[in-house]
């Protein structure tokens, strides 16, 4: 995988060059040039996605409607990656943008952990692209970032997201009550986790199933 940072000719932050590969998906940081594809998917999937996301403040511009705001979002994500706080990726299938997967809230020190979040175009749902992408991030998180623990937190009635955890047979650590504000409500979340020790035990099997093309 390529992890060398790059800058555009204008000097603004650009695609870091980082690429992560599954058997069918490619993950890479988004850049300003992705605006049209990202905006189209976000606007088409508005109702499908916003019910599972934190409410956007009224005075905050919508990046799906403003290329400059989207570009600023990309630059912020790149700075977060460079600082090691989070790692955001666009999910691409057949070179077409299909969603996003991220490692958020990276904590070092005694914790060495992060939280995975994801969303996908409804037209691509049900084909295990997200499950594959999560395994790609597991490999990156444990083998490259040397984290010790990864969590995925899911609203109990978000059946589509729960299927990802079920497909990957992740350990359910219980329910955190009113854990996150989602679409204006404080929602309970099931907390799933995988540790480095579990990854070491399951690396070969998960890689053969989901990363066979590598």
N, C-alpha and C positions, 0 to 999 in steps of 0.2 A: 504494500500500500504506500502511496505517496503522501508524505506529511510535511512537505516543504512549503512554507508560506509564499504567497505571491501578491504583487500589487498591480493594479491596472495602470495603463499608460498615463492616466490622469492623476495618479498618485493616491487615489482613494483605495480603501480596503477592498480587495477583490477575493475571488475564489482561492482558498488556501492551497488548492491542489490535492487535498485529501480525498481519497476514493476508498470506499469499502464495498466489497463484493459478496453477494450471496450467489445462489445458483441461478436466480432469475432477476434479482434486483441489484441496482447500484445506488449507493448512498453517497451524497456529496453535499457540501455547504451550498446554500442558495446564494445567488448573486443578482444584481440589478437586472441583468438580461433575462432572468427567469420571470419577470413581473407578469407578462402577458399570460403565460401558462399557469402560474400560481393564481393570479387573479381570476382567471376563467374557472378554475376548479373550485376555488373558495366561494365565488358568487353562485355557481351552480349548486353547490352543496350547502348553502347557508343553513337551511332548516336541519339538515342531517348532522351538521357539526356543532352549531352554537348551543344546542341543548346540553352538550357535554363539556363545555368550556367556561372558564370564568367570564363573567359579564365584562364587556369592554366599557370603560368609563365614558360617559356621555360626551365629554369634551376631548376625547382622544380620537384622532382621525383614523379611519379605517384603511389599513394598508392595501386592502383588495381594491380600493377605489382611487388610490393615489400612488403613482410610481415613485415619487420622491420619498414618501413615507415608507414604502416597501424597501427602497434602497437603504434608507437609514436603519430599518430593521435588520437588513442583511449585515450592515457594518457593525451594529451592536452585537449581533450573534458572533461575528468574526472576532471582535474584541473579547467577548466572553470565552471563546475557544482558546484564544491566545493566553488569556489569564488563567485558564484551567477551571473556570467556574461551571461551564456547561458546554455541550457539544451538540449542535443542531445540524440536522441533515435533511435535505430533500430526498424523497424516495422516488426512484425512477424505474420504470418498467419499459423495456424496449426503447430506451432513450426518451421516454415520455414521462413528464412529471405526474405523480400519482398520489403524493401525500408527504407527510413529514414524520420523522422519528427523532427523538432527542434524548440525550442524557442530561438531566437537569440537576440542580442543587448538589453539585459535586462537593463533598466534604473530605478534607484530608486529615492530617493529625491522627488521632486515635480511631477515627471512624472509617475513613477510606471507603466512602460509599457514594452512590448516586441514585437518581430516580429516572426511570424511563417513561416517556410519554409518547403518544403516537396518534395520528389520524390518517385516514385514507379516503380517497374519492369513492363515493358510494358505488360508482360504476365498476370499481375494481375490488369491492368487498367480497368476501366469501371465497377468495382464491389463495388464502394463506400468505399473501405478500407481507402482511404485517408480522406474522409469526416468524417468517424467514428473516425479516429485517431486525427483529428483536434478537435473534440468535447472532446475527452479524454484529450487533451492538454488544452482546455479551462477550464475544470474542475480543472486540476492541477494548471494552472496559477492563476485562481481566488480564488479557495478554499484552496490551499496549499501554493502557493507563495504570495498570497494576492496582486497581481498586479491589477491595475485599468483599463488598456487598452491593448488590443491585436490587432495588425495589420497583415494583409496578403497583400503583394504587388505583383501584377501579370501583366506580359506583356500582352497588349491588344489582341495580336493574339495567345496567349497560351490558346487555347480553352479548353484543358483538365483541366488545373488548374482553369480556370474560372468556370468550371462546379462545382467544389468543393464549391466555394463561392456561386454559385447559389443554390445548394442543401441545403446549410445551411442558405440561405436567409440573407447573411451578408450585412451590410450597405456599399454602395459604396460612398466614400468621394471625388471621383474625380480622375483626372489623374495628376500624377507628371511627368513632362517632363524630359526626359533624366535622369532618377532617378538612375539607376544602370548600371554598365558595365556588359554586358552579351555577352559572346562569342565574345568579341572584339568590341562590339558596345554599345553605350550609349542608352539604351532603355527606352521609356516611361513605366510607370507602373500605373495601376489602384490600388488605395489604399482602401482596405476594412478594416473595424474595428468593434470591439465589446468591449463595456465597461462593467464594473462590474454591473452597473445599468441594462443594457440590459441582461446580464447573469442572474441576479437575476430574471428578468421577464421571461426568456426563459429556465432557468435551468431544470425545471421539464419536459417540452415538449421535449427538446433536449436529456435529459437523457433517457426518455422513448423510444425515437426513436432510439438512437444510443448506449446507454449503458444499454440495457435491462437486460443483463446477470449479472449485478452487484447486 
